[in-house]
Amino acid sequence: MANTPSARKAVRRIFLRTEVNKARRSQVRTFVRKFEDAVAQGDKEAAQCAFKAVEPKLMHAVSKGLLHKNAASRKVSRLSKSLKRLSL
């Protein structure tokens, strides 16, 4: 348990930051899920639109420290590959 005032404040800040990060992570997952659903349905136009939305969300998550840069790049690459397979 935090006993000093600064430790108590740190606990409060960590709690708030955790809530913000949960919301951001959930939003990224939602955008990825929308893209994957569009690909699964074979809807090329919806998939392209969803990809244009999900790629900046992933990169924003990198800038906020939610994802590692390489992990986000790998995810974008895999999503792009699935979009290309859909258009063939």
N, C-alpha and C positions, 0 to 999 in steps of 0.2 A: 504494500500500500504506500502511496506517495505521502510523505510527511512534510516536506518543505513546500513553501508556497510556489516556488518555481517548478517543482515536480508535479504539483497539483495542476498548475497551468499547462504543463506539458501533456498531462493526461487528457485534459479538456481539448487541447489542440489536436492531439492524435485522434480522439474520438470524432471530431468534426472532419478532419482530413480523411478518415476512414469512410465516413458517410459520403463525402464528395467523390472519393475514388470508386466506391461501390456503384454510384449512379453513373459515373463515366464509363466504367467497365461494362455495366449493363447496357448502356447505349451503344457501345461498340459491338457487343454481341448481337443486339437487336438488328443493327444494320447488316452485319455479316449473315444473320439468319434470313433476312429479307432477300439478300442476294442469292443465297443457296436455294431458297424456295423458288425463286424465279428461274434459276438454272434447272432445278428438278422438274419444273413444269414445262420447260422447253421454250419459255417466253423470252426470245432474244432481246427485244426492245426493253422490256422491264429489267432484264439482267444487266444490260448496258447502263441503264439509268441508275440501277442500284449500285453497280460497280463505281460509277462516278461519285456516288455518295459515300460509299464505304472506304474508298482509298484515302480521302482526306481525314476521315474519322480515325483511321488507324494511325496515320502520321501525327495527328493531333495527340493521340494517346501516347505516342513516343515522346513528344515534347513535354507532356505532363508527367512523364515518368511511370506510366502504367505498363508500358511494354518496352522491351529492348528493341533497338533499331533493327537489328538483324531478324528478330522474331516477326516484327511488323512487315519488313520487306519480304520475308519468306511467305507470310500470309497473303500479301498482295500478289506475289508471283503465282501462288497456287490458285488464287481466285481468278487472276488474269488467264491462266492456263485453262481453267474450266470454262471461262467465257469464250476463249478461242475455239475450244472443242465444240461448244454449242453452235458456233457460227459455221462450222464445216459441214 
